[in-house]
Amino acid sequence: MFINYAHRGASEYAPENTMSAFYLGILQGANGIETDVRRTKDGVLVLFHDKNLLRVTGHEGAIADYNYRDLLQLRIRNAKTNTEDVLVKLEDFLRYFAFRDLQFAIELKDADIESDVLALLERFEMKEKTVVTSFKFDYIKRFKSIAPSYRVGYLTDDFVDQKLADMKMIGGEQLCPKAESVTAEKTECWHRMGFSVRAWGVADTALMERVYACGADGMTVNFPDLLTAHIAKE
């Protein structure tokens, strides 16, 4: 089954990594949600992509500089649609979405959060529907070492021999290349090696359609409605 992951929710239209974006993604036909996890100054796991708050809140500093209650006073904004929402805890996200018939890509953005993320995933029985990902190989390596039955995915621009060997070494399951680097030949090769393939960085519908035609198993898109419509035509 192809997975249409709403990237930080339907982030083309709603404030990214917020409840409004996640719900909109589902309404637009996504059968998966991708999101990012960071830790606040007081240890709360929250959903936020950037290291710095400025782009989406207009405030200086990082998530790690603030306590959770202070972050709740900020507003996360989508500049394109002039909409706002509030920061979401990973725990609350799982409470409202874990029971749904969806797949999840949970990206680790900070170091040393693996055990706490795992504890919440276990609490909400997420193992069968989750792949834990990161651009930092050490993060997924550590996660796999403490949770060998969970799937992990490696986010990177492309997969050279060493990165493929690294994934084989830890028993990783999913390759997450940048969409521009995906070809049908590479996808077929990676499938033969036993990996699933999920593309990221899908900038426009032309690239979206090309990745889909290459036989990938899924992709993260800011506009899940457009991917839903394309799949329906195929």
N, C-alpha and C positions, 0 to 999 in steps of 0.2 A: 504494500500500500504506500503510495506517495504521500509524504508529509509536507503540508503547507504550513510552515511555522510562521506565525505572526511575530515579526522581529521587534522585540520590546513591546509587544502588542501591535496593534494597527498604528504604528508610529508615524505614518504619513499624515494621519488625520487627527490624532489625539496625543496628549502628552505621553512621551515614551515611559515605559515601565510603571504605568499607573493602572489602577483598576479600570478606568474608562477605556484605556487602550486595549487592555486584555479582553474586556467584554465586547468591544467593537470588533476585535479580531475574530472572535467566535461568530458574531453575527454576520461577518463577511465571509464565512465559510472555512476559516482556518481549522485544521484538525490537529494543530500543534501550537505551542507557545514557546518562544525563546525569551530568556531574561537573564539578568546579570546580578551577582551577589557581592556586596561589600559589607564591611563591619564598621559600625559607628564607634565613636570614642568610648561610649559606655558598653560596647560589646554586642549591640543588637545587629542582627543580620538583616539588611535591607536591600531592595532592588534598585540599583543605580549603575549606570554604565561608566560615566567619565570619572577620571581621577579628581577633576575639579568641578565645583558646583556651577561655575559661571555660565556655561552655555545654556543650560536649561532652567536655571533659577535666577540668574542675574547677580548672585552673591559670590563673594570670594571664598576661598578655602576649599577643603576636601571633606568628604563624608567623615573621615577619621578625625577631623578637627572638632566635630560637633556631637553632642549627646542627641539621642533619638528624639526626645521631646522638643528640643530646639529645632531640629530639622523639620518637625511637623508644622512649624510655623511658616516654613517656606512654601512657595508654590512652584510646581514644575509646569513649564509652559511649552506649548507647541506654537512656534512663531508663525507657521503657515496658516493655521486655523484660528489663532488667537484664543485658544482654550487652555484651561488650567486644571490641575489636580494636585493631590498631595502624595508624599512619599509612602511607599508600601513596605511593610515588614515581610520577609520571606515566610514567616509563620502564617500571617494573615492571607497571603497569596495562596499558600497551600490549603488553608482552611476552605477557601472559596472555589478553588479550581482543581484540587487533587482528585476529587470524586468524579470529575467529568471524564467523558470518553475522549481524551486528548493525549498527545505525546508532548513531552517537555524536554527542552534543552536548557540546562541550568549552567550558566557560565561562571566560573570562579574568577573574580577580578582581584581579590586580595590574597596574600599569603596566609597560611596557617588557619584557614577557616574550614578545612576539609572535614574535620571531626564534627563540628557543630552543624555544618550543612547536612552531613550524613544523618545525624541524630534527628533532624527535622524530616528528612526524606523518609526515614524509617518510621517515624511516628505517623506519617500520613500514607504509608504503604505505597511508596512511589517507585519501587525498584523496577517493576515491569514496564513502566511507561516513561522512564527518564534516561537521558544520556547526560552525563556531567562533562562539561567541556572547559577548555581554556586555551589561550594563546601561549601560556606558560606550561611547557611540558612537565616541569617538576610538580606543578599543582595536580595534574591528572595522574601523574605517577604516584604521588602520595595518596591521592584519593583511592586509586586502584589497590594500593597496598593495604588499606584499611577496610576496603569494601570490594573484594575481588569479584563478587557476583553482580556488581553494578556495571553498566556500560559506560565507557568514557570515550570522548571524542577530542581530537587534536585540531585546533584552529590554526591555520597557517596559510601563507600565500599559495604554496604548491608543495608537492611531496616528492622530494629527492630520495635517493636510496637510503641515506642515513635516517631520515625521519620515518620512513617506512619500517626500517629495522628497529627503531626505538619503539614504535607502536607494537610491532610483533613481540618485542622483548617484554613489554608489560601486559600483553594480552588485550590491547586496546581494540575497540570494535568499530569506531567510526572515524573516517577521514573527513575533515571539514576544510576543503580548499577554497580559495577565493574564486568567485564565479568566473572571472575572466580567464582563469587558467584551466577550467574544466573542458575536456574534450570527450567525445564518445570513446576514443581509444583508451584514454586514461581511465575512464570510468569502468570500462570492461575489464581492464587489467586489474584495477583495485578490487572489483567484485570477485575476480578469480582468486585473488589473495585472501578473500574472506572478509573484506571490509564493506561496510555500508558507506555511502557517500552523501554528504549534505553540504551544499554550497552556501557561502555567505557573500555579502557585498554585492547583492543584485541591485544594480543602480537604476535599471529601467526595464521596460517590458520586453525589449528586443533581447537583452541578455537573459531575462527570465525565461523566455521561450526557447532560447538556445540551450540553456542548462537543462530544461525539461526534456528537450529532444535528445540530449546526450545520455539519458538514462539514469540520471542521479536519483537517489532515493528520497530526496527532500531538499528544500532550500528555505532559508530565512528571507522574508520579504517584508518591507514596510507597508506594502499594499496588498494584503491577502485577498481582497476582493477581486483584483485583476488576475491573480493566479487562479483563483476559484473559477473565474469565467473562462480562462484559457484551458484549464483541465476539462471543463464541461464540453468544450468544443472538440476535444481530441477523440 
